[in-house]
Amino acid sequence: MKKTSALQYIIIYALLMIAVAWSIYPILRVITISIRPGDNLLNESLSLIPDDWTFENYVIIFRDHPMWSWIWNSILVTITVVITGVALASTAGYALSRFRFPGRDASLLSLLVTQMFPATMLLLPLFIMLSNLHLINTYLGLIVIYSSTALPFCVWQMKGYYDTIPYSLEEAARIDGASRFMAFYKIILPLASPALVITALFSFMSAWTEYIVAAQVLWYEEMFTLPIGLKSFQANMNTEWGLYAAGAIIVSVPAIALFLFLTKYLIGGLTLGSVKG
């Protein structure tokens, strides 16, 4: 096997450093804009920390805008979607993995087909459905849409992960007197914790950062979630870039922190759930 030379290592690491810098620089520019004073937003300086930097935009966004309300609304919707997604995907994935019943293959195919259509394509039928159910301007309507669009992927990846868990473990538990539900709850779910984390993360991202659907369902400012609240800083004739950047940083911090905290589960879940062993 050919050994990699020191020069090749240097080139590889140099390319990786360039890729990292290319990815991080736009984020640093957003941070820079968020700490610039309002009269200095059009400054062409490339300095990441301006000389007259200030946290004024962060103060204004909480003092003069219902930012706390938007945060609470996003947390409420997101937590509900995560709980719903984990509960339904974990049970549906188990049923599709362990049982053979009429319509099983058609159900799997249907879940796969739904992933071919973007959410924007479904906006009109979803809006009509929510309007007929009187769920416009309600968090329940938003939760229903987010859960239904996230579930197909979550069910598929949970089913794939359950396939990697030997059925003999459940048989041993059944022989020891455990019911099927107890075997599922005590044996299978703990082993599937990486896949449950993937489901929770995907459901979280489906709800926390989504704008297009939320903008059609929620119309009143006091009901806005964070993405719609940020969009309110942008108008046809003027955009409050400092507040926009500060809000973008606030929205991204929880997602980044959650991903960093759950990285080991994320990698393990995607790796083990991709191959049946």
Phi, psi and omega in degrees: 000129184290130181278146179277128182283165179298323180296320178295320176299317180299316180295317180298312181294325178296317178296321178295320179296321178295318179296319179296315179297320179297325182280322186278329186304314178301324178294319178295325178293323176297317177299319179299314180297325183291336181254009173276144174293159186299332182271009184231020184289333182269013178297133182269006180295141179266006179295131182288329177242105181295155182297323182257039184297150182203156176264022184302319181297323178291323177293315181297319185296331177269330184278318188255359181225152182284054185296318180298322178294318179295320179297314180297318179299317179295319179297316180300310181295316185294314181297319179296317179295319180296313180298316179297315181297315181294317182295313184284320181292322181294322180280318179294319178297323178294316180297318181288335180276322190259337186248150173244116184217157180302131180091000182297309181297321179295323178295316178298317179295320179296319177298322180291319182295324181298336180285351180278347185250128177290156182298327181297331179290336183262004185301313183297307179297324178294319179296317179297318180298313180294325178295318179293332179269002181059043180248009174291141183064033174227148177290332179299317178298318179294319180296320179299316181293313181299316181295317183291329180279334181273332187299318182306311178297317182297318179295317180299313183287330175292318178300316179297324180287319178300328179297335181277349181268122183300135179292339181298333178296318178291320179299320178297319178293322179294322178296325179283001175104002180283144175285169180298318180295319180295321177296320178295315186286321186269332186253306189285312183301314177300322179290335182266016183302322176300319179292325177296324177295319177300315179299316180296318180295316180295318178296321178299311182292329179296329184260323189290323187251003186282136182240314192299310181294317181299324180293335179274334185267319184256125185246340185260139187301322182291346179259358184300146166268174186302314180300320178290322177300319178296320181297335180292344177280354181249128179232174182293324185255347184203141177231126179276083189296324179297313178292322179299315181292318179298317178295322179297321178295317181297319180293322187281335185301310180300320180295316180296315180299318181294318180295319179296321182290326185253019184302315183297323177289324182298311181293313180297319181293316180292326181286310184288330182277356184269343183230133177278125184234000000 
